[in-house]
């Protein structure tokens, strides 16, 4: 059996225990954390009853007396039978181990359950939000690599020049500015804030886009994603550009490069034929991990600012409301995607440099 196949099978065999450990740890943390879906719903119900009582006492119809029974329920608290029904509805009438086993058996067959508060299947919610996160994450990751790698190579090959000093200073400055600050600045300048209204300030489509042909709908989507993608690229490409620059500088100073130049090889051939392959190992192999980070949570604040209903925003909303099916459904999806993408990263590492074998990883 080829070594790559054996390595892939070993990594796939590690997926189930890794998933189990991650789910068990997060389930234990969720049980120990203060509050829960029952407490969240009770607080919502009590707040609604208090608001209704205030409206009844101070509403426009001052002649209507409030219902004494309603005042009694609001003062004395919820009916214990209602509390028991709520706990049974959420499954909290069973021991924690039994609830964990029930959740695990459902997740094994990809039954993600139903949201406690959104009244929709979790799989449907994830399916609706996933394209938004993929469009935002994939476009920003691709643009980041397309811009950062040539810039890093240019900085390394022009070390010490005015271009290197100026571009490096600007890159370090861009690295220090958070994506949220960049996004707000782009909104103010280009999103109809104080200056220009070149791009929409939120959403994914224009109201009239439903009747357009697909090429115009794609352009409309790109128009709406321009500012959030630009915010992620501006704040994220700097670290990759600096990493590329440092890796190339390290390789350029090695003996094999000096030997290749001494043999009379053209500088371009030395750069692309030798330096590029060695220097880009970490950069190219890190692409799956970078894509995972951006798609599953890297743009949470950007999604919230531009009103993009993606997975990151869904996860934050679920955590705030203690919507456990959505939390663990999202965790299940992101963990599976992470394990697969990390395996793809290892395979890509070997594809970039075939000298790295899987037999060495086994030792």
C-alpha positions in Angstrom: 0.0 0.0 0.0 1.5 3.4 -0.9 2.7 5.5 2.0 0.3 8.4 1.1 -2.7 6.0 1.3 -1.6 4.6 4.7 -1.0 8.1 6.0 -4.5 9.3 4.8 -6.2 6.2 6.4 -4.4 6.8 9.7 -5.5 10.4 9.7 -9.1 9.4 8.9 -9.1 6.9 11.7 -8.2 9.7 14.1 -11.3 11.8 13.1 -13.9 9.9 15.3 -12.0 10.1 18.6 -11.0 13.7 17.9 -14.7 14.6 17.2 -15.8 12.8 20.4 -13.2 14.6 22.5 -14.1 18.0 21.2 -17.8 17.5 21.6 -17.4 16.0 25.1 -15.3 18.9 26.2 -17.6 21.5 24.8 -20.7 19.7 26.3 -19.1 19.7 29.7 -18.2 23.4 29.4 -21.8 24.2 28.4 -23.2 22.3 31.4 -20.9 24.2 33.8 -21.4 27.6 32.3 -24.0 29.8 34.0 -27.3 30.1 32.3 -28.9 27.9 29.7 -31.7 27.7 27.2 -34.3 27.1 30.0 -33.0 30.2 32.0 -32.9 32.2 28.8 -36.5 31.4 27.9 -37.7 32.0 31.5 -36.0 35.4 31.5 -37.7 36.2 28.1 -41.1 35.1 29.4 -40.8 37.0 32.6 -39.7 40.1 30.7 -42.6 39.7 28.3 -45.0 39.4 31.2 -43.6 42.5 32.9 -43.9 44.5 29.7 -47.5 43.3 29.3 -48.3 44.3 32.9 -46.8 47.8 32.4 -48.8 48.2 29.2 -51.9 47.1 31.0 -51.3 49.5 33.9 -50.1 52.5 32.0 -51.7 52.0 28.5 -53.9 54.3 26.6 -57.1 52.6 27.9 -56.8 53.7 31.6 -60.3 52.5 32.4 -59.4 48.8 31.8 -58.3 47.1 35.0 -55.5 44.6 34.7 -56.4 40.9 35.1 -55.8 40.0 38.8 -54.9 36.4 37.8 -52.2 37.8 35.5 -50.8 40.0 38.2 -50.7 37.0 40.5 -48.8 34.9 38.0 -46.3 37.7 37.3 -45.7 38.3 41.0 -45.5 34.7 42.1 -43.5 33.4 39.2 -44.1 30.8 36.6 -46.3 27.7 37.1 -44.1 24.8 38.1 -45.9 22.6 35.6 -44.9 25.1 32.8 -41.3 25.0 34.1 -41.4 21.2 33.9 -42.8 21.4 30.4 -40.1 23.8 29.3 -37.4 21.5 30.7 -38.9 18.5 29.0 -39.1 20.4 25.7 -35.4 21.2 25.9 -34.5 17.7 27.2 -33.2 19.0 30.5 -35.5 16.6 32.4 -32.9 13.9 31.7 -29.4 13.4 33.2 -26.4 15.1 31.4 -24.8 11.8 30.3 -28.1 10.7 28.8 -28.5 14.0 27.0 -24.9 13.8 25.7 -25.4 10.3 24.4 -28.7 11.3 22.7 -27.0 14.2 21.0 -24.1 12.1 19.9 -26.3 9.4 18.3 -28.1 12.1 16.4 -24.9 13.8 15.2 -23.4 10.4 14.0 -26.2 10.2 11.5 -26.0 13.9 10.7 -29.3 14.7 12.4 -28.4 18.1 13.8 -31.7 18.6 15.6 -33.9 21.7 15.7 -33.1 25.2 17.0 -34.6 26.0 20.4 -35.5 29.5 19.5 -35.5 29.9 15.7 -38.0 27.0 15.2 -36.1 25.7 12.2 -33.9 22.6 11.6 -30.3 23.3 12.4 -29.2 21.7 9.1 -31.5 24.1 7.2 -30.0 27.1 9.1 -26.5 26.0 8.3 -27.3 25.3 4.7 -28.8 28.8 4.3 -25.9 30.6 6.1 -23.0 28.5 4.6 -23.0 30.1 1.1 -22.7 33.6 2.6 -19.6 32.6 4.7 -18.1 30.7 1.7 -18.5 33.6 -0.6 -17.0 36.0 1.9 -14.2 33.7 3.1 -13.2 32.3 -0.2 -13.1 35.6 -2.1 -11.1 37.3 0.7 -8.7 34.4 1.1 -8.0 34.2 -2.6 -7.5 37.9 -3.0 -5.3 37.9 0.1 -3.0 35.3 -1.4 -3.0 36.9 -4.9 -2.0 40.3 -3.4 0.3 39.2 -0.5 2.5 36.7 -2.2 3.7 38.9 -5.1 4.2 41.8 -2.7 6.3 39.6 -0.3 8.4 38.4 -3.2 8.9 41.9 -4.5 9.9 43.1 -1.0 12.4 40.3 -0.7 14.0 40.8 -4.1 14.3 44.6 -3.5 15.6 44.4 0.1 17.0 47.7 1.3 15.5 49.9 -1.4 13.1 52.7 -0.9 10.3 50.6 -2.2 11.1 47.9 0.4 11.2 50.4 3.3 8.0 52.2 2.3 5.9 49.1 1.4 7.1 47.3 4.6 6.1 50.3 6.8 2.7 50.5 5.2 2.3 46.7 5.5 3.1 46.8 9.2 0.7 49.6 9.7 -2.1 47.7 7.9 -1.3 44.7 10.1 -1.8 46.8 13.3 -5.3 48.0 12.3 -8.2 45.6 13.1 -10.5 44.5 10.4 -13.4 46.1 12.2 -11.7 49.6 12.1 -10.9 49.1 8.4 -14.5 48.1 7.7 -15.9 51.2 9.5 -13.5 53.4 7.6 -14.6 51.9 4.3 -18.2 52.4 5.2 -17.7 56.0 6.1 -15.7 56.7 2.9 -17.3 54.5 0.3 -20.6 53.2 1.8 -22.6 56.4 1.9 -21.3 57.5 5.2 -19.9 61.0 4.9 -18.2 61.1 1.5 -19.0 58.6 -1.3 -21.9 56.2 -1.9 -20.2 53.9 -4.4 -21.0 50.6 -2.6 -24.0 49.4 -0.5 -23.7 49.5 3.2 -25.1 46.0 3.8 -27.0 43.0 2.5 -26.1 40.7 -0.4 -28.4 41.7 -3.2 -30.4 44.7 -4.5 -34.2 44.6 -4.0 -34.8 44.3 -7.8 -32.1 41.7 -8.4 -34.5 38.8 -8.3 -35.7 39.6 -11.9 -32.2 39.9 -13.4 -30.2 37.3 -15.3 -27.5 35.3 -13.5 -24.5 37.4 -14.8 -26.1 40.6 -13.4 -26.9 38.8 -10.1 -23.3 37.7 -9.8 -22.1 41.3 -10.4 -24.6 42.6 -7.9 -23.3 40.1 -5.3 -19.7 41.2 -6.0 -20.8 44.8 -5.6 -22.3 44.1 -2.2 -19.3 42.0 -1.0 -16.8 44.6 -2.2 -16.5 46.5 1.1 -16.5 43.5 3.6 -14.0 41.6 1.4 -11.8 44.6 1.2 -11.8 45.0 4.9 -10.8 41.4 5.4 -8.1 41.6 2.7 -6.6 44.9 4.0 -6.3 43.6 7.5 -5.2 40.1 6.6 -2.8 40.3 3.7 -0.1 42.2 5.6 0.9 39.2 7.8 1.1 36.9 4.8 3.1 39.4 2.8 5.6 39.8 5.7 5.8 36.0 6.1 6.5 35.6 2.4 9.2 38.3 2.5 11.0 36.7 5.4 10.8 33.2 4.0 12.2 34.4 0.7 15.0 36.3 2.4 15.9 33.3 4.4 16.1 31.1 1.3 17.9 33.7 -0.8 20.8 33.7 1.7 21.3 29.9 1.7 24.3 28.2 0.1 22.4 26.5 -2.7 21.2 29.8 -4.1 24.7 31.2 -4.0 26.0 28.1 -5.8 23.3 28.3 -8.4 24.2 31.9 -9.1 27.9 31.0 -9.2 27.1 28.5 -11.9 25.7 31.2 -14.0 22.0 30.5 -13.7 19.7 33.4 -14.5 18.4 35.2 -11.4 14.8 34.7 -12.5 15.4 30.9 -12.9 17.0 30.7 -9.5 14.1 32.6 -7.9 11.3 30.6 -9.6 13.0 27.2 -9.9 14.6 26.9 -6.5 13.8 29.6 -4.1 10.0 29.8 -4.8 9.4 26.1 -4.2 11.2 26.0 -0.8 10.0 29.4 0.4 6.3 28.8 -0.4 6.0 25.5 1.5 4.5 27.1 4.7 2.5 29.7 2.7 0.8 27.3 0.3 0.3 24.5 2.9 -1.4 27.1 5.2 -4.1 28.0 2.7 -6.6 25.4 3.9 -6.2 26.5 7.5 -6.5 30.2 6.5 -9.7 29.4 4.5 -11.2 27.6 7.4 -10.5 30.5 9.8 -12.1 33.0 7.5 -15.1 31.0 6.6 -16.0 29.7 10.0 -15.7 32.7 12.3 -12.9 34.9 11.0 -15.4 37.5 9.7 -17.9 37.5 12.6 -17.6 41.2 13.2 -17.6 42.0 9.5 -20.8 39.9 9.1 -22.5 41.7 11.9 -21.4 45.2 10.7 -22.6 44.6 7.1 -25.7 42.6 8.0 -24.5 39.4 6.4 -26.3 36.3 7.7 -23.3 33.9 7.8 -22.2 31.1 10.0 -20.1 33.3 12.2 -23.0 35.5 13.1 -25.3 32.5 13.6 -22.8 31.0 16.0 -22.6 34.2 18.1 -26.4 34.5 18.2 -26.7 30.9 19.3 -24.1 31.3 22.0 -25.9 34.4 23.4 -29.2 32.6 23.5 -27.8 29.3 24.6 -29.3 27.6 21.6 -27.5 24.3 22.1 -28.6 22.5 18.9 -27.3 25.3 16.8 -24.1 25.6 18.9 -23.2 21.9 18.6 -24.4 21.6 15.0 -22.1 24.4 14.0 -19.3 22.9 16.1 -19.9 19.5 14.4 -19.6 21.1 11.0 -16.6 23.3 11.7 -14.7 20.5 13.4 -15.3 18.1 10.5 -14.3 20.8 8.0 -11.2 21.6 10.1 -10.0 18.0 10.2 -10.5 17.5 6.5 -8.8 20.8 5.6 -5.8 20.0 7.9 -5.5 16.7 6.1 -5.7 18.5 2.8 -3.0 20.9 4.1 -0.6 18.0 4.7 -1.3 16.5 1.3 -0.8 19.9 -0.3 2.5 20.2 1.6 3.8 17.1 -0.1 2.4 18.1 -3.5 4.4 21.4 -3.3 7.6 19.6 -2.4 7.6 15.8 -3.3 10.9 15.4 -1.4 8.8 15.3 1.8 7.5 11.8 2.2 4.8 10.4 4.4 7.1 7.7 5.7 9.0 10.4 7.5 5.9 11.6 9.2 5.2 8.1 10.6 8.6 8.0 12.3 
